[in-house]
Each structure stands twice: as structure tokens, then as C-alpha cells.
Amino acid sequence: PLSIISGKAQLLEKMASTGWIDPEVLKTHSVKINETTMRVATTLRALLNFAREGTQDIFKPESVTQIVSELNEVCREKFSHQKVQCFYELAKDDLHFECRPTQIRQVLLNLLNASLYASLTASERWVKLTVKDEGDQIAFEISDGGGKIAEPSEQPTRLFVTTKTVGHGSGFAVNVAKGIAE
């Protein structure tokens, strides 16, 4: 996004230095700069919601739609760059639930990242976040085109589970999400 802003600004600067600026061209480039700036601002706001430490936060009502929208904003470029499709399936109504918003965002982001990396070696590269209204609970389910992660009971001697191969990051996303959720 910043390269779009910079490129459009340089183009406008070059047009101004030559003395030729078509009002319609100026308007088109200005609109694109403004749209991209708004996108960057939205992404930064979403990142700030994810980046802080939330263990001391109070429980408060939070919108599932808002959380998923922020997740999409944070993940969109990364998933697109890796050529992995990301799908969201939400319950019909915008559900609200009591949570520590920062922590729920961090859990879901870690699990989405784990699924992204699990999908990279799969024949079908996709990740899906499904939100279900189960009456007195809301269920967040993340599935992907990658293989199944072994349950701790299946491999009791493993200290942690990972979707990454050696040399491709720490592989702690699932464990971090589990630790936050507990």
C-alpha cells in the first residue's frame, strides 16, 4: 500500500513539474491515494488491537463481525501473497459475546497463521474460519487444506505441536493460542 501512495504522489509531482495536470487525472490519482491511505489506517488500527498484551483486560461484549473484519484486514495481504484462499463463514446475525477482545484476536490470528502455513504444502491451498452460534456459546472453527495436527494424547512425548517444517519459523502459533485461551 505504501508503494501505491508513493508511486501516485511521484506521478503527480512529475506532472506538476512539467506544467501539465489534467484535472480528471489529478482526481483519479488523488482518489487512489486517499483510498490506499484509508486502507493503511484501517490495517494499523487492526494491528494495534492485536499487538497489545491483554491478560489484564476486563471481559466486555465484543462483536464477532468486528473481530473477523479485523482478522481479514490483518491477514489479507499475507494470504494473498502466499496464494492461499481465506474464507469466512459467520452465523446469520452479528453475534456478541463477553471476552478479553485482545486475547481472542491473538488466539484466532495465531491459529489462522498456523493454518496458512499448514496449507502451503497442500494441494488445495485454503483456510476457513467458521463461526457458529451454539446457544449459550459461540464456536470458532478453523480448518485448512493441510494435514491434521496430532493431538497431544496421540504423541504424549511432544512438548508442542507445529505446522511448520524445520527452518520455517518457530512453529509456536498453536501453542501460543492454546496458552492464551487457557
LUMKE-122370 format. One line per 10 residues: number of its first residue (from 1); their letters; for each residue x, y, z of N, C-alpha, C, O. Coordinates in nm, 2 decimals, padded with zeros to 4 digits. Example, Ala and Ser with C-alpha at 12.3 -4.5 7.8 and 13.67 -1.06 7.14 Angstrom:
BEGIN
1) AS) 01.32,-00.57,00.78,01.23,-00.45,00.78,01.32,-00.33,00.78,01.42,-00.33,00.85  01.28,-00.22,00.71,01.37,-00.11,00.71,01.29,00.00,00.79,01.34,00.11,00.80
END
This chain:
BEGIN
1) PLSIISGKAQ) 00.08,-00.12,00.00,00.00,00.00,00.00,00.08,00.13,00.00,00.05,00.22,-00.07  00.19,00.13,00.07,00.27,00.25,00.08,00.34,00.28,-00.06,00.36,00.39,-00.10  00.37,00.17,-00.13,00.43,00.19,-00.27,00.32,00.25,-00.36,00.36,00.32,-00.45  00.20,00.22,-00.34,00.09,00.28,-00.42,00.08,00.43,-00.40,00.08,00.51,-00.49  00.08,00.46,-00.27,00.08,00.61,-00.23,00.20,00.68,-00.29,00.19,00.79,-00.35  00.32,00.62,-00.27,00.44,00.68,-00.31,00.44,00.70,-00.47,00.48,00.80,-00.52  00.40,00.59,-00.54,00.40,00.60,-00.68,00.31,00.70,-00.74,00.34,00.78,-00.83  00.19,00.71,-00.68,00.09,00.81,-00.73,00.14,00.95,-00.70,00.12,01.04,-00.78  00.20,00.97,-00.58,00.25,01.10,-00.54,00.36,01.14,-00.63,00.37,01.26,-00.68  00.45,01.05,-00.67,00.56,01.08,-00.76,00.51,01.12,-00.90,00.56,01.21,-00.96
11) LLEKMASTGW) 00.41,01.04,-00.94,00.35,01.07,-01.07,00.29,01.21,-01.07,00.30,01.29,-01.17  00.21,01.25,-00.97,00.15,01.38,-00.96,00.26,01.49,-00.95,00.25,01.59,-01.01  00.37,01.46,-00.88,00.48,01.55,-00.87,00.55,01.58,-01.01,00.58,01.69,-01.05  00.57,01.47,-01.08,00.62,01.48,-01.22,00.53,01.56,-01.31,00.58,01.64,-01.39  00.40,01.53,-01.30,00.31,01.60,-01.39,00.31,01.75,-01.35,00.30,01.84,-01.44  00.32,01.78,-01.22,00.32,01.92,-01.18,00.45,01.99,-01.23,00.44,02.11,-01.27  00.56,01.92,-01.23,00.69,01.98,-01.27,00.69,02.01,-01.42,00.77,02.10,-01.47  00.61,01.94,-01.50,00.61,01.96,-01.64,00.50,02.07,-01.68,00.50,02.11,-01.79  00.42,02.11,-01.58,00.32,02.21,-01.60,00.19,02.15,-01.66,00.10,02.23,-01.69  00.18,02.02,-01.67,00.06,01.96,-01.73,-00.01,01.87,-01.62,00.05,01.77,-01.58
21) IDPEVLKTHS) -00.12,01.92,-01.58,-00.20,01.84,-01.49,-00.35,01.84,-01.54,-00.41,01.95,-01.53  -00.39,01.73,-01.59,-00.53,01.72,-01.63,-00.62,01.70,-01.51,-00.59,01.61,-01.43  -00.72,01.78,-01.49,-00.80,01.77,-01.36,-00.86,01.63,-01.34,-00.87,01.59,-01.23  -00.89,01.56,-01.44,-00.95,01.43,-01.43,-00.84,01.33,-01.38,-00.87,01.24,-01.30  -00.72,01.34,-01.44,-00.61,01.25,-01.40,-00.57,01.28,-01.25,-00.55,01.19,-01.18  -00.57,01.41,-01.22,-00.54,01.45,-01.08,-00.64,01.39,-00.98,-00.61,01.34,-00.88  -00.77,01.40,-01.02,-00.88,01.35,-00.93,-00.86,01.19,-00.92,-00.87,01.14,-00.81  -00.84,01.12,-01.03,-00.82,00.98,-01.02,-00.71,00.94,-00.93,-00.72,00.85,-00.85  -00.59,01.00,-00.94,-00.48,00.97,-00.86,-00.50,01.01,-00.71,-00.46,00.94,-00.62  -00.56,01.12,-00.69,-00.59,01.16,-00.56,-00.69,01.07,-00.49,-00.67,01.04,-00.37
31) VKINETTMRV) -00.79,01.02,-00.56,-00.88,00.92,-00.50,-00.81,00.80,-00.46,-00.83,00.74,-00.35  -00.72,00.75,-00.55,-00.65,00.63,-00.52,-00.55,00.64,-00.40,-00.54,00.55,-00.32  -00.49,00.76,-00.39,-00.41,00.79,-00.27,-00.49,00.79,-00.15,-00.45,00.73,-00.04  -00.61,00.85,-00.15,-00.69,00.86,-00.03,-00.74,00.72,00.01,-00.74,00.68,00.12  -00.79,00.64,-00.09,-00.84,00.50,-00.06,-00.73,00.42,00.00,-00.75,00.34,00.10  -00.61,00.43,-00.05,-00.49,00.35,00.00,-00.46,00.40,00.14,-00.42,00.31,00.22  -00.46,00.53,00.16,-00.43,00.58,00.29,-00.53,00.53,00.40,-00.49,00.49,00.51  -00.66,00.53,00.36,-00.76,00.47,00.45,-00.74,00.33,00.48,-00.76,00.28,00.59  -00.70,00.25,00.38,-00.67,00.11,00.39,-00.56,00.09,00.49,-00.56,00.00,00.58  -00.45,00.17,00.48,-00.33,00.16,00.57,-00.38,00.19,00.71,-00.34,00.12,00.80
41) ATTLRALLNF) -00.46,00.30,00.73,-00.51,00.34,00.86,-00.59,00.22,00.92,-00.57,00.20,01.04  -00.68,00.16,00.84,-00.76,00.05,00.89,-00.67,-00.07,00.94,-00.69,-00.13,01.04  -00.57,-00.10,00.86,-00.48,-00.21,00.89,-00.40,-00.18,01.02,-00.39,-00.26,01.10  -00.35,-00.05,01.03,-00.28,-00.02,01.15,-00.37,-00.02,01.28,-00.32,-00.07,01.38  -00.49,00.02,01.27,-00.58,00.02,01.38,-00.60,-00.13,01.42,-00.60,-00.17,01.54  -00.62,-00.22,01.32,-00.64,-00.36,01.35,-00.52,-00.42,01.41,-00.53,-00.50,01.51  -00.40,-00.38,01.36,-00.28,-00.44,01.42,-00.26,-00.39,01.56,-00.21,-00.47,01.64  -00.30,-00.27,01.59,-00.29,-00.22,01.73,-00.37,-00.31,01.82,-00.34,-00.33,01.94  -00.49,-00.35,01.78,-00.58,-00.43,01.86,-00.52,-00.57,01.88,-00.55,-00.63,01.98  -00.43,-00.62,01.79,-00.37,-00.75,01.81,-00.24,-00.74,01.89,-00.20,-00.84,01.95
51) AREGTQDIFK) -00.17,-00.63,01.88,-00.03,-00.62,01.93,-00.02,-00.61,02.08,00.09,-00.64,02.13  -00.11,-00.55,02.14,-00.10,-00.53,02.29,-00.12,-00.65,02.37,-00.18,-00.75,02.32  -00.07,-00.65,02.49,-00.09,-00.76,02.58,-00.22,-00.75,02.65,-00.25,-00.64,02.70  -00.30,-00.85,02.66,-00.44,-00.83,02.71,-00.48,-00.91,02.83,-00.60,-00.93,02.86  -00.38,-00.97,02.90,-00.42,-01.05,03.02,-00.49,-00.98,03.13,-00.56,-01.04,03.21  -00.46,-00.85,03.14,-00.52,-00.77,03.24,-00.65,-00.70,03.20,-00.72,-00.63,03.28  -00.69,-00.72,03.07,-00.81,-00.65,03.02,-00.93,-00.71,03.09,-00.93,-00.83,03.14  -01.04,-00.63,03.10,-01.16,-00.68,03.16,-01.24,-00.75,03.05,-01.22,-00.72,02.93  -01.33,-00.84,03.09,-01.42,-00.90,02.99,-01.52,-00.80,02.95,-01.58,-00.72,03.04  -01.55,-00.79,02.82,-01.65,-00.70,02.77,-01.72,-00.75,02.65,-01.66,-00.84,02.58
61) PESVTQIVSE) -01.84,-00.70,02.61,-01.91,-00.75,02.49,-01.83,-00.71,02.37,-01.77,-00.60,02.36  -01.82,-00.81,02.28,-01.74,-00.78,02.15,-01.82,-00.84,02.04,-01.89,-00.94,02.05  -01.81,-00.78,01.92,-01.88,-00.82,01.80,-01.80,-00.92,01.72,-01.68,-00.89,01.69  -01.86,-01.03,01.69,-01.79,-01.13,01.61,-01.75,-01.07,01.47,-01.64,-01.09,01.42  -01.85,-01.00,01.42,-01.82,-00.94,01.28,-01.71,-00.84,01.29,-01.63,-00.84,01.19  -01.69,-00.77,01.39,-01.58,-00.67,01.41,-01.45,-00.75,01.42,-01.35,-00.71,01.35  -01.45,-00.85,01.50,-01.32,-00.93,01.51,-01.28,-00.99,01.38,-01.17,-00.99,01.34  -01.38,-01.05,01.31,-01.35,-01.12,01.18,-01.30,-01.02,01.08,-01.21,-01.04,01.00  -01.37,-00.90,01.08,-01.33,-00.79,00.99,-01.18,-00.75,01.01,-01.11,-00.74,00.91  -01.14,-00.74,01.14,-01.01,-00.70,01.17,-00.91,-00.81,01.13,-00.80,-00.79,01.08
71) LNEVCREKFS) -00.95,-00.94,01.16,-00.86,-01.05,01.12,-00.84,-01.05,00.97,-00.73,-01.07,00.92  -00.95,-01.03,00.89,-00.93,-01.02,00.75,-00.84,-00.91,00.70,-00.76,-00.93,00.62  -00.85,-00.80,00.77,-00.76,-00.68,00.73,-00.62,-00.72,00.76,-00.53,-00.68,00.68  -00.59,-00.78,00.87,-00.45,-00.81,00.91,-00.40,-00.93,00.82,-00.28,-00.93,00.78  -00.48,-01.03,00.78,-00.44,-01.15,00.71,-00.44,-01.14,00.56,-00.37,-01.21,00.49  -00.52,-01.05,00.51,-00.55,-01.05,00.36,-00.42,-01.05,00.28,-00.41,-01.13,00.19  -00.33,-00.95,00.30,-00.21,-00.94,00.21,-00.12,-01.07,00.23,-00.07,-01.12,00.13  -00.11,-01.12,00.35,-00.02,-01.23,00.37,-00.08,-01.36,00.30,00.00,-01.43,00.24  -00.21,-01.38,00.31,-00.27,-01.49,00.25,-00.26,-01.48,00.10,-00.23,-01.57,00.03  -00.29,-01.36,00.05,-00.28,-01.33,-00.10,-00.14,-01.36,-00.15,-00.12,-01.42,-00.25
81) HQKVQCFYEL) -00.04,-01.31,-00.08,00.10,-01.32,-00.12,00.14,-01.47,-00.13,00.21,-01.51,-00.21  00.08,-01.55,-00.03,00.11,-01.69,-00.03,00.02,-01.78,-00.12,00.04,-01.90,-00.13  -00.07,-01.71,-00.19,-00.17,-01.77,-00.28,-00.25,-01.88,-00.20,-00.27,-01.99,-00.25  -00.30,-01.84,-00.08,-00.38,-01.92,-00.01,-00.52,-01.85,00.01,-00.52,-01.73,00.05  -00.63,-01.92,-00.03,-00.76,-01.85,-00.02,-00.80,-01.86,00.13,-00.78,-01.96,00.20  -00.86,-01.75,00.18,-00.92,-01.75,00.31,-01.07,-01.72,00.31,-01.11,-01.62,00.25  -01.14,-01.81,00.37,-01.29,-01.80,00.37,-01.34,-01.77,00.51,-01.28,-01.82,00.61  -01.45,-01.70,00.52,-01.51,-01.67,00.65,-01.66,-01.71,00.64,-01.73,-01.67,00.54  -01.70,-01.79,00.73,-01.85,-01.83,00.73,-01.90,-01.79,00.87,-01.87,-01.85,00.97  -01.98,-01.69,00.87,-02.03,-01.64,01.00,-02.18,-01.68,01.02,-02.25,-01.71,00.93
91) AKDDLHFECR) -02.22,-01.68,01.15,-02.36,-01.70,01.18,-02.44,-01.59,01.12,-02.39,-01.48,01.09  -02.57,-01.61,01.10,-02.66,-01.52,01.03,-02.65,-01.38,01.10,-02.64,-01.28,01.03  -02.67,-01.38,01.23,-02.67,-01.25,01.30,-02.53,-01.21,01.35,-02.45,-01.30,01.37  -02.51,-01.08,01.36,-02.39,-01.04,01.42,-02.39,-01.07,01.57,-02.46,-01.01,01.65  -02.32,-01.17,01.61,-02.31,-01.22,01.75,-02.22,-01.13,01.83,-02.12,-01.08,01.79  -02.26,-01.12,01.96,-02.17,-01.05,02.06,-02.15,-01.15,02.17,-02.24,-01.22,02.21  -02.03,-01.14,02.23,-02.00,-01.23,02.34,-01.90,-01.16,02.44,-01.83,-01.07,02.40  -01.90,-01.20,02.56,-01.81,-01.14,02.66,-01.67,-01.21,02.65,-01.66,-01.33,02.65  -01.57,-01.13,02.63,-01.44,-01.18,02.62,-01.33,-01.07,02.65,-01.37,-00.96,02.67  -01.21,-01.11,02.65,-01.10,-01.02,02.65,-01.06,-01.00,02.50,-01.00,-01.09,02.44
101) PTQIRQVLLN) -01.11,-00.89,02.44,-01.10,-00.88,02.30,-00.96,-00.90,02.24,-00.94,-00.96,02.13  -00.86,-00.84,02.30,-00.72,-00.86,02.25,-00.68,-01.00,02.25,-00.62,-01.05,02.15  -00.72,-01.08,02.35,-00.68,-01.22,02.36,-00.75,-01.30,02.26,-00.69,-01.39,02.19  -00.88,-01.28,02.23,-00.95,-01.36,02.13,-00.89,-01.33,02.00,-00.88,-01.42,01.91  -00.86,-01.21,01.97,-00.80,-01.17,01.84,-00.66,-01.24,01.83,-00.63,-01.30,01.72  -00.58,-01.24,01.93,-00.45,-01.31,01.93,-00.46,-01.46,01.91,-00.39,-01.52,01.83  -00.56,-01.52,01.97,-00.58,-01.67,01.96,-00.61,-01.70,01.81,-00.55,-01.78,01.75  -00.71,-01.63,01.76,-00.76,-01.65,01.62,-00.65,-01.62,01.52,-00.63,-01.70,01.42  -00.57,-01.51,01.54,-00.47,-01.48,01.45,-00.36,-01.59,01.45,-00.31,-01.63,01.34  -00.32,-01.64,01.56,-00.22,-01.74,01.57,-00.27,-01.87,01.50,-00.19,-01.93,01.43
111) LLNASLYASL) -00.39,-01.90,01.52,-00.45,-02.02,01.46,-00.46,-02.01,01.31,-00.44,-02.10,01.23  -00.50,-01.89,01.26,-00.51,-01.86,01.12,-00.37,-01.87,01.06,-00.35,-01.93,00.95  -00.27,-01.82,01.12,-00.13,-01.83,01.07,-00.08,-01.97,01.07,-00.02,-02.01,00.97  -00.12,-02.05,01.17,-00.08,-02.19,01.17,-00.14,-02.26,01.05,-00.08,-02.34,00.98  -00.27,-02.23,01.03,-00.34,-02.29,00.91,-00.29,-02.25,00.78,-00.28,-02.32,00.68  -00.25,-02.12,00.77,-00.18,-02.07,00.65,-00.06,-02.15,00.62,-00.05,-02.20,00.50  00.03,-02.17,00.71,00.15,-02.24,00.69,00.12,-02.39,00.66,00.19,-02.46,00.59  00.02,-02.45,00.73,-00.01,-02.59,00.70,-00.06,-02.61,00.56,-00.05,-02.71,00.50  -00.13,-02.50,00.50,-00.18,-02.51,00.37,-00.08,-02.49,00.26,-00.11,-02.53,00.14  00.04,-02.44,00.29,00.14,-02.41,00.19,00.18,-02.53,00.11,00.22,-02.52,00.00
121) TASERWVKLT) 00.18,-02.65,00.18,00.23,-02.77,00.11,00.12,-02.86,00.06,00.14,-02.96,00.01  -00.01,-02.81,00.08,-00.12,-02.89,00.05,-00.16,-02.87,-00.10,-00.12,-02.77,-00.16  -00.23,-02.96,-00.16,-00.27,-02.95,-00.30,-00.38,-02.84,-00.31,-00.39,-02.78,-00.41  -00.46,-02.83,-00.21,-00.56,-02.73,-00.21,-00.53,-02.63,-00.10,-00.53,-02.66,00.02  -00.49,-02.50,-00.14,-00.44,-02.40,-00.05,-00.55,-02.31,00.00,-00.59,-02.21,-00.07  -00.61,-02.35,00.11,-00.72,-02.27,00.16,-00.73,-02.28,00.32,-00.67,-02.37,00.38  -00.79,-02.18,00.38,-00.81,-02.17,00.52,-00.95,-02.12,00.54,-01.00,-02.03,00.46  -01.02,-02.17,00.63,-01.16,-02.13,00.66,-01.19,-02.11,00.81,-01.15,-02.19,00.89  -01.24,-01.99,00.84,-01.28,-01.96,00.98,-01.44,-01.97,00.98,-01.50,-01.89,00.91  -01.49,-02.06,01.06,-01.64,-02.07,01.07,-01.68,-02.03,01.21,-01.61,-02.07,01.31
131) VKDEGDQIAF) -01.78,-01.95,01.22,-01.83,-01.90,01.35,-01.97,-01.96,01.36,-02.06,-01.93,01.28  -02.00,-02.03,01.47,-02.13,-02.09,01.49,-02.19,-02.04,01.62,-02.12,-02.03,01.72  -02.32,-02.02,01.61,-02.40,-01.98,01.73,-02.45,-02.11,01.79,-02.53,-02.18,01.73  -02.40,-02.15,01.91,-02.44,-02.27,01.97,-02.52,-02.25,02.10,-02.51,-02.31,02.20  -02.60,-02.14,02.09,-02.69,-02.11,02.20,-02.62,-02.03,02.31,-02.61,-01.90,02.30  -02.57,-02.09,02.41,-02.50,-02.02,02.52,-02.35,-02.01,02.49,-02.28,-01.95,02.58  -02.30,-02.05,02.38,-02.16,-02.04,02.34,-02.15,-02.00,02.19,-02.24,-02.03,02.11  -02.04,-01.95,02.16,-02.00,-01.92,02.02,-01.88,-02.01,01.99,-01.78,-02.00,02.06  -01.88,-02.08,01.88,-01.77,-02.17,01.84,-01.70,-02.11,01.72,-01.76,-02.07,01.62  -01.57,-02.10,01.74,-01.48,-02.06,01.63,-01.41,-02.18,01.58,-01.34,-02.24,01.66
141) EISDGGGKIA) -01.43,-02.22,01.45,-01.36,-02.33,01.40,-01.27,-02.29,01.28,-01.32,-02.22,01.19  -01.15,-02.34,01.28,-01.06,-02.31,01.17,-01.01,-02.44,01.11,-00.97,-02.53,01.18  -01.03,-02.44,00.98,-00.99,-02.56,00.91,-00.91,-02.52,00.79,-00.91,-02.40,00.75  -00.83,-02.61,00.73,-00.75,-02.58,00.62,-00.72,-02.70,00.53,-00.76,-02.81,00.56  -00.65,-02.67,00.42,-00.62,-02.78,00.32,-00.50,-02.86,00.36,-00.47,-02.96,00.29  -00.44,-02.83,00.47,-00.32,-02.90,00.52,-00.36,-03.03,00.60,-00.47,-03.06,00.61  -00.25,-03.09,00.64,-00.28,-03.22,00.72,-00.32,-03.19,00.86,-00.31,-03.07,00.91  -00.37,-03.29,00.93,-00.41,-03.28,01.07,-00.29,-03.27,01.16,-00.19,-03.34,01.15  -00.31,-03.18,01.26,-00.21,-03.17,01.37,-00.24,-03.28,01.47,-00.35,-03.30,01.51  -00.13,-03.35,01.51,-00.15,-03.46,01.60,-00.20,-03.41,01.74,-00.14,-03.31,01.78
151) EPSEQPTRLF) -00.29,-03.47,01.80,-00.34,-03.44,01.93,-00.23,-03.47,02.03,-00.16,-03.57,02.01  -00.21,-03.39,02.14,-00.11,-03.43,02.24,-00.12,-03.57,02.29,-00.02,-03.63,02.32  -00.25,-03.62,02.30,-00.27,-03.76,02.35,-00.21,-03.86,02.25,-00.18,-03.98,02.29  -00.20,-03.82,02.13,-00.15,-03.92,02.03,00.00,-03.92,02.03,00.06,-04.02,01.99  00.06,-03.82,02.08,00.21,-03.81,02.09,00.25,-03.75,02.22,00.29,-03.63,02.22  00.23,-03.82,02.33,00.25,-03.76,02.46,00.39,-03.71,02.49,00.40,-03.63,02.58  00.49,-03.75,02.42,00.62,-03.70,02.45,00.66,-03.57,02.38,00.76,-03.51,02.41  00.57,-03.52,02.29,00.59,-03.40,02.23,00.56,-03.28,02.32,00.46,-03.28,02.39  00.65,-03.18,02.32,00.64,-03.07,02.41,00.54,-02.97,02.35,00.47,-02.90,02.42  00.53,-02.96,02.22,00.44,-02.87,02.15,00.41,-02.92,02.01,00.48,-03.01,01.96
161) VTTKTVGHGS) 00.30,-02.87,01.95,00.26,-02.91,01.82,00.30,-02.79,01.72,00.30,-02.68,01.76  00.32,-02.83,01.60,00.36,-02.73,01.50,00.31,-02.77,01.36,00.30,-02.89,01.33  00.29,-02.67,01.27,00.25,-02.70,01.13,00.37,-02.67,01.04,00.36,-02.69,00.92  00.48,-02.62,01.10,00.59,-02.58,01.02,00.70,-02.68,01.01,00.72,-02.76,01.11  00.77,-02.68,00.90,00.89,-02.77,00.89,01.01,-02.69,00.95,01.01,-02.57,00.97  01.12,-02.77,00.97,01.24,-02.71,01.03,01.29,-02.60,00.94,01.30,-02.61,00.81  01.33,-02.49,01.00,01.38,-02.38,00.93,01.28,-02.28,00.88,01.31,-02.18,00.81  01.15,-02.30,00.91,01.04,-02.21,00.86,00.97,-02.15,00.98,00.85,-02.17,00.99  01.04,-02.08,01.06,00.97,-02.01,01.17,00.97,-02.09,01.30,01.02,-02.21,01.30  00.92,-02.04,01.41,00.93,-02.10,01.54,00.83,-02.22,01.55,00.86,-02.32,01.62
171) GFAVNVAKGI) 00.72,-02.21,01.49,00.62,-02.32,01.50,00.54,-02.31,01.63,00.48,-02.41,01.67  00.54,-02.20,01.69,00.47,-02.18,01.82,00.33,-02.13,01.82,00.27,-02.12,01.92  00.28,-02.10,01.70,00.15,-02.04,01.69,00.03,-02.11,01.76,-00.04,-02.05,01.84  00.03,-02.24,01.74,-00.08,-02.32,01.81,-00.06,-02.32,01.96,-00.16,-02.31,02.03  00.06,-02.33,02.00,00.09,-02.34,02.14,00.07,-02.20,02.21,00.01,-02.20,02.32  00.10,-02.09,02.14,00.07,-01.96,02.20,-00.08,-01.94,02.21,-00.13,-01.89,02.31  -00.16,-01.98,02.10,-00.30,-01.97,02.10,-00.36,-02.05,02.22,-00.45,-02.01,02.29  -00.31,-02.17,02.24,-00.36,-02.26,02.35,-00.33,-02.19,02.48,-00.41,-02.19,02.57  -00.21,-02.14,02.50,-00.17,-02.08,02.62,-00.26,-01.95,02.65,-00.30,-01.94,02.77  -00.29,-01.87,02.56,-00.37,-01.76,02.58,-00.51,-01.80,02.61,-00.58,-01.74,02.70
181) AE) -00.56,-01.90,02.54,-00.70,-01.95,02.56,-00.72,-02.01,02.70,-00.83,-01.99,02.76  -00.62,-02.07,02.75,-00.63,-02.13,02.88,-00.63,-02.02,02.99,-00.64,-02.06,03.11
END
